[in-house]
Amino acid sequence: MVKRDTHRVMPHQDGWQVKRDGNLKASHVAETKKEAEKIAREISKNQNTELQIHGKDMKIQNSDSHGNDPFPPKDKK
């Protein structure tokens, strides 16, 4: 399996965090999940990374690829 560079929106003690895989600290902390998603989506688009949105239970609820999808849909060549 290909290792992807990923940003994640996850719960944080002060709300919701935006965190890149491999980093110890969150790059951003927001009060609401919606605000964290907006920040994370912009970062992910700028840096061409995967974006995964987690719920409070830490299960992935949504995932988007912004430029480096190793398996793009066949209709998106």
Secondary structure, DSSP 8 states (H G I E B T S, - for coil): -----EEEEEEETTEEEEEETT-SS-SEEESSHHHHHHHHHHHHHHHT-EEEEE-TT--EEEEEESS--SS--GGG-
